[in-house]
């Protein structure tokens, strides 16, 4: 098995400065990829790059770009830079997203618009731009688009109407994009984490512990669990996988 299946390839990860996005970027670096880290906070991005430099090999490149992926103009600028400065784009991971628990009757128009704007509309623009770059590359090169969704797009949990709706729609967007881009050998898949022990989740351990009863495997997922799944979808081992939703949740969504 090739320990660096992405050697020499270029990957771009949004929401890459922390949490699952950082974990995915770290795993891609370990697989040999040159990685562009995208997020809004410049200081967090610089810190993430410093942490990843220890894992990077000779000649591997790590680049940071401060971008608001809920803003279409910022996304266009990002991919104009990709076209001008990178030799291509083999892997795109749309990880940037947000959500909060808000009861349905208290959900404001601003809450709804912000969540849909980032999780769905912004992700659509990023995926489309990434695909346009990938269509200019040789057909036999590895080209993979991964949208980080959520098991909340598959089931019901009170207070998440805006978040769950954005992720359910994202799952269908992935299927549509996979079908249309399949003839060009561009793979498009979703990764749906369940409860994951991120630094943010660690700030609410009492809530996390309550949810363990819903997980047949009896533990939350780790960032590494999600990153390993993303690497599979990013690399050549998934060369005949497209339109899939890889659920990584310890069985939580089974009931």
Secondary structure, 3 states (H helix, E strand, C coil): CCCCCCCCCEEEEECCCCHHHHHHHHHHHHCCCEEEEEECCHHHHHHHHHHHHCCCCCCCCEEEEECCCCCHHHHHHHHHHHHHHCCCCCEEEECCCCCCCCCHHHCCHHHHHHHHHHHHHHHHHHHHHHHHHHCCCCCCCCCEEEEECCHHHCCCCCCCHHHHHHHHHHHHHHHHHHHHHHHHCCEEEEEEECCECCHHHHCCHHHHHHHHHHCCCCCCECHHHHHHHHHHHHCHHHCCCCCCEEEECCCHHHC
